[in-house]
Amino acid sequence: MESNTLHHATETRLPLETLLAALGPSAVLWGADIPERNHNDYSGLQPSPPLAVVRPADTAGVATALRICHAHGVPVVPQGGMTGLCGGARAAPGQVALSLERLVGIEELDAAAATMTVLAGTPLEAIQQAATAAGFFCPLDLGARGSCAIGGNLATNAGGNRVIRYGMAREMVLGIEVVLPDGTVVTSLNKMIKNNAGFDLKHLFIGSEGTLGIITRVVLKLFPQPASTMMAVCALRSYADVLALLNSARQNMGPLLSAFEVMWPDYWQFAMRHAPGVRNPFPGDETNYGAYVLVEALGTDPVQDAPRFERWLEGLMDTGAVPNAALAQSLADGKAFWRIRDASGELHPVWPQHLAFDVGLPVARMDEYASRCRQALQAQFPGVQSLFYGHIGDGNLHIIVYQPAADSQPKDQVNALVYGLVREYGGTVSAEHGIGTLKREWLGHARAPEEIALMRLIKNAIDPKALLNPGKVL
């Protein structure tokens, strides 16, 4: 037994020493030097220290690290901003965490092509700010903007607040550079919108959650900077009225419509009671509405856009289609409206260890799903609390479930209930957060056996040793 232990220790030391010699002491951390942030993402799983953390400074360093680990049969887990919610960046003992924290920076902003080339570890907010400073707009936006990295955003095909207008993260990418599990570098930093020269390989890696390759550089498509922002919060009687409002917004706002966020009464009441800094935009109105909607439109004509938005909203109120609405009169008002929608970030102090779900459903049946899910939760777990809210316009529903006074949350049973209904309604178990490890067993609820088999075929072809982010997705 002792000889086996010594043999294992020697085998473990070999790749670390090789990595250290190739990359230098600043790039290889192990033992007590591994930062706690590399032990876990935001998934709520138990922290797990990796064998080592490798922090390459460039693409060549990533390739070297993967080549060495591949030769020694050591699994590698890519890590970005560590803001993922599904365990996709969590390394197990004996695995090397490859952090992109040093691959930070904006390499080029091409005004003629309206593109930006960035390193994969660059925080999303830094990209947004650089685009704004150059007179452009990066529309990808999510709550973790200050700490999430663009490489992780692409690896999970992040969604966020403006999918209804700009699409998912993959829609904003023209080219990428990626390092394969064996250290091969594939550089395809295309800046052209039209490029049909063979397979569009970037889509293999966007959304693959680091299981096929590690993204190191990205060419992002930029957009014109909005010259006007219009926003309102609408109180509606029913979900049928929500669908009517969505249709009206699409018809009247057209491409200006950038966000359509729906909050069911349970979520709205939670935000009003528990989220610090949130104020009710309908003071004195005690009506129990059936739904609340935040509508945002981004325009290019500051003279015409705001009056057009106001006329549209006033017309709906005059006909009674919208019983009550609050129009943002300033930037501060707009931020206050978004604070209501972002109140989910205040859940942890109030509902510790709550269960969070990110599902996709047919828009027309979303309220039916929410009603059935809420009733089933109450029947199976008396006294359970649940909140429903989401982007809706792009078919994304978020669900929060919490069992008060429980020693531990009934995670497995709630998962089976929520995802079982998702399958019944023809939805997806992950709308924008990926699969990771937390949703791996439920992948078959959203993908056919033939689709999963094809995923395995691609994984086996690119990573036959199964060393890159093993155990994730599949």
TORSEVO-998805 format. One record per residue (C-alpha): x, y, z. Coordinates in steps of 0.02 Angstrom, whole numbers, plus 50000, padded with zeros to 5 digits. Layout:
<recs>
      xx      yy      zz
       X       Y       Z
...
</recs>
This chain:
<recs>
      xx      yy      zz
   50000   50000   50000
   50140   50118   50047
   50233   50086   49883
   50075   50122   49783
   50053   50287   49875
   50233   50336   49842
   50215   50286   49659
   50058   50393   49642
   50144   50541   49723
   50289   50525   49601
   50171   50515   49452
   50080   50670   49515
   50241   50766   49538
   50302   50730   49361
   50173   50837   49265
   50185   50976   49395
   50373   50985   49379
   50360   50982   49190
   50229   51119   49192
   50335   51223   49311
   50488   51205   49201
   50392   51252   49044
   50284   51394   49111
   50375   51464   49263
   50329   51481   49447
   50205   51624   49421
   50100   51513   49308
   50091   51354   49412
   50015   51349   49586
   49986   51197   49695
   49955   51147   49874
   49926   51291   49995
   49961   51417   49856
   49800   51373   49762
   49676   51517   49789
   49506   51470   49861
   49420   51549   49712
   49484   51405   49605
   49399   51276   49717
   49223   51307   49655
   49106   51406   49544
   48935   51476   49595
   48848   51308   49580
   48835   51279   49768
   48928   51115   49757
   49056   51070   49889
   49224   51158   49860
   49353   51046   49778
   49538   51096   49772
   49619   51046   49607
   49786   50959   49591
   49859   51124   49530
   49809   51288   49450
   49896   51333   49288
   49885   51516   49235
   49959   51537   49060
   49995   51713   49000
   49957   51682   48817
   49890   51556   48692
   50060   51472   48676
   50058   51442   48864
   49885   51364   48855
   49944   51250   48715
   50099   51201   48814
   49997   51161   48970
   49873   51055   48874
   50010   50964   48780
   50099   50918   48942
   49940   50864   49031
   49887   50764   48878
   50054   50673   48874
   50038   50628   49059
   49853   50584   49052
   49806   50722   49174
   49628   50793   49159
   49613   50981   49134
   49466   51093   49184
   49456   51267   49104
   49414   51409   49224
   49363   51588   49184
   49271   51707   49300
   49200   51561   49403
   49024   51634   49395
   48943   51479   49318
   48794   51401   49405
   48805   51219   49348
   48975   51157   49408
   49055   51171   49236
   49215   51252   49301
   49235   51148   49459
   49389   51036   49458
   49395   50871   49551
   49546   50812   49651
   49683   50752   49535
   49630   50872   49397
   49724   51027   49340
   49626   51189   49335
   49679   51296   49187
   49635   51475   49230
   49622   51609   49096
   49639   51751   49223
   49801   51813   49143
   49735   51810   48964
   49659   51982   48983
   49656   52124   48861
   49583   52199   48703
   49698   52167   48557
   49610   52265   48422
   49457   52369   48389
   49424   52378   48202
   49305   52524   48173
   49284   52487   47987
   49234   52306   48019
   49144   52350   48183
   49236   52210   48273
   49337   52189   48431
   49469   52055   48457
   49493   52010   48640
   49580   51882   48748
   49465   51753   48826
   49496   51800   49008
   49439   51980   48983
   49290   52026   49095
   49130   52062   49001
   49112   52234   49081
   49285   52286   49018
   49230   52240   48842
   49068   52338   48861
   49164   52491   48922
   49293   52482   48782
   49155   52468   48652
   49065   52619   48726
   49226   52722   48729
   49248   52687   48543
   49069   52735   48502
   49005   52557   48485
   48894   52442   48586
   48924   52266   48653
   48747   52204   48688
   48792   52046   48784
   48744   52084   48963
   48713   51985   49122
   48718   52013   49308
   48895   51945   49329
   48964   52067   49199
   49099   52132   49316
   49177   51963   49352
   49127   51841   49214
   49252   51815   49073
   49208   51821   48889
   49282   51649   48860
   49164   51575   48988
   49019   51674   48913
   49051   51590   48747
   49088   51419   48820
   48913   51421   48896
   48833   51521   48755
   48772   51649   48881
   48604   51733   48856
   48566   51878   48971
   48451   52027   48961
   48444   52072   48775
   48426   51905   48685
   48258   51955   48614
   48347   52084   48504
   48528   52030   48485
   48521   51842   48510
   48628   51729   48618
   48816   51751   48638
   48854   51646   48483
   48763   51775   48376
   48892   51906   48425
   49046   51803   48377
   49133   51809   48207
   49292   51715   48247
   49383   51622   48385
   49549   51545   48427
   49541   51380   48520
   49666   51256   48590
   49620   51073   48571
   49646   50944   48710
   49814   50887   48638
   49881   51065   48628
   49843   51098   48444
   49802   51281   48414
   49662   51319   48291
   49663   51504   48246
   49509   51563   48154
   49498   51747   48196
   49378   51787   48056
   49312   51966   48049
   49194   51946   47902
   49006   51925   47921
   49001   51826   47759
   49121   51679   47760
   49054   51514   47695
   49222   51430   47665
   49182   51259   47735
   49120   51213   47908
   49095   51357   48030
   49200   51276   48165
   49174   51408   48298
   49001   51339   48335
   49078   51173   48388
   49159   51260   48535
   49033   51396   48579
   48914   51315   48702
   49021   51158   48725
   49068   51211   48903
   49254   51183   48879
   49235   50997   48840
   49304   51008   48662
   49433   51147   48672
   49486   51302   48769
   49441   51467   48688
   49588   51589   48699
   49542   51734   48583
   49379   51799   48513
   49321   51916   48375
   49160   52000   48431
   49036   52088   48319
   48998   52264   48382
   48839   52364   48358
   48793   52549   48348
   48785   52636   48515
   48602   52668   48561
   48559   52852   48561
   48400   52831   48660
   48336   52713   48795
   48151   52696   48834
   48087   52592   48977
   47924   52557   49068
   47854   52438   49197
   47679   52378   49157
   47553   52297   49275
   47438   52174   49186
   47286   52071   49233
   47336   51904   49158
   47464   51808   49058
   47352   51825   48905
   47377   52013   48923
   47565   51982   48935
   47563   51892   48768
   47458   52031   48691
   47582   52161   48756
   47729   52062   48685
   47646   52054   48515
   47607   52239   48521
   47785   52282   48571
   47855   52180   48427
   47734   52260   48303
   47759   52439   48361
   47939   52440   48422
   48008   52319   48293
   48198   52305   48306
   48202   52433   48447
   48130   52308   48571
   48279   52251   48676
   48206   52175   48835
   48040   52102   48888
   48053   52040   49068
   47902   51960   49153
   47881   51942   49341
   47741   51839   49415
   47659   51910   49574
   47759   51795   49690
   47922   51865   49625
   47859   52043   49624
   47804   52034   49805
   47970   51957   49858
   48064   52100   49774
   47955   52233   49856
   47975   52157   50029
   48153   52094   50034
   48266   52176   49905
   48360   52327   49974
   48340   52487   49875
   48188   52426   49778
   48039   52543   49770
   47866   52510   49704
   47837   52606   49541
   47650   52602   49577
   47635   52687   49747
   47459   52682   49819
   47398   52551   49696
   47349   52398   49800
   47278   52298   49654
   47330   52116   49644
   47390   52109   49464
   47420   51947   49372
   47591   51993   49301
   47719   52133   49290
   47822   52170   49136
   47980   52273   49112
   47990   52333   48931
   48149   52412   48862
   48180   52485   48689
   48346   52549   48623
   48341   52673   48479
   48450   52780   48368
   48345   52938   48359
   48332   53030   48525
   48207   53154   48452
   48081   53029   48383
   48104   52870   48486
   48045   52927   48657
   47883   53009   48595
   47846   52855   48491
   47869   52742   48643
   47759   52854   48751
   47620   52861   48620
   47622   52672   48608
   47610   52650   48796
   47476   52784   48816
   47372   52702   48682
   47376   52536   48774
   47325   52620   48936
   47185   52715   48851
   47110   52553   48786
   47131   52467   48954
   47252   52337   48885
   47378   52399   49015
   47288   52447   49177
   47440   52533   49253
   47614   52579   49196
   47764   52679   49252
   47873   52762   49121
   48057   52793   49156
   48089   52980   49151
   48275   52970   49185
   48424   52854   49189
   48397   52835   49377
   48218   52777   49345
   48281   52648   49221
   48407   52581   49345
   48272   52573   49478
   48161   52470   49363
   48302   52349   49325
   48338   52336   49511
   48167   52256   49532
   48206   52127   49399
   48379   52096   49471
   48313   52070   49649
   48347   51884   49627
   48526   51926   49674
   48464   51964   49851
   48395   51789   49880
   48540   51711   49974
   48523   51808   50138
   48334   51778   50142
   48326   51602   50072
   48495   51518   50101
   48527   51362   49996
   48377   51397   49885
   48359   51297   49724
   48371   51393   49561
   48312   51338   49389
   48343   51407   49215
   48226   51323   49090
   48159   51359   48918
   47976   51334   48869
   47856   51374   48728
   47806   51555   48764
   47620   51525   48740
   47617   51389   48875
   47734   51467   49001
   47600   51526   49123
   47516   51356   49113
   47682   51276   49158
   47712   51399   49301
   47539   51366   49373
   47557   51177   49365
   47733   51182   49434
   47682   51294   49580
   47534   51182   49624
   47637   51023   49612
   47772   51096   49723
   47644   51144   49855
   47563   50973   49849
   47726   50879   49867
   47813   51000   49987
   47684   51089   50096
   47739   51265   50142
   47867   51275   50001
   47904   51449   49930
   47927   51474   49743
   47959   51623   49629
   47935   51634   49440
   48011   51765   49325
   48107   51770   49162
   48149   51843   48994
   47992   51767   48916
   48014   51854   48748
   48150   51726   48711
   48063   51582   48802
   48170   51584   48959
   48090   51555   49130
   48183   51563   49297
   48114   51472   49449
   48169   51488   49630
   48114   51354   49756
   48143   51358   49944
   48080   51246   50084
   48083   51348   50245
   48147   51268   50405
   48211   51114   50312
   48377   51042   50368
   48419   51020   50185
   48326   51067   50028
   48237   50922   49937
   48347   50948   49785
   48326   50782   49696
   48137   50777   49715
   48117   50958   49659
   48231   50928   49509
   48126   50779   49456
   47966   50880   49471
   48027   51037   49382
   48119   50948   49242
   47984   50816   49222
   47859   50953   49181
   47986   51036   49065
   47997   50876   48964
   47808   50861   48959
   47795   51037   48887
   47931   51009   48758
   48053   51131   48838
   48236   51130   48884
   48319   51101   49053
   48444   51240   49016
   48401   51401   48928
   48562   51498   48960
   48670   51426   49099
   48731   51265   49020
   48730   51086   49085
   48892   51064   49182
   48875   50925   49310
   48716   50982   49397
   48604   50954   49246
   48697   50811   49164
   48573   50676   49216
   48429   50780   49147
   48503   50810   48974
   48394   50672   48903
   48239   50772   48953
   48284   50901   48821
   48388   50806   48691
   48344   50650   48592
   48455   50494   48610
   48518   50522   48433
   48572   50699   48477
   48665   50641   48632
   48748   50502   48533
   48810   50629   48406
   48877   50738   48547
   48974   50588   48613
   49041   50551   48439
   49108   50729   48423
   49182   50724   48598
   49269   50558   48565
   49339   50621   48399
   49414   50781   48471
   49458   50718   48645
   49482   50529   48633
   49569   50523   48803
   49423   50616   48883
   49544   50732   48974
   49464   50902   48941
   49332   50950   49070
   49285   50767   49098
   49115   50725   49167
   49036   50887   49110
   48883   50893   48996
   48894   50707   48949
</recs>
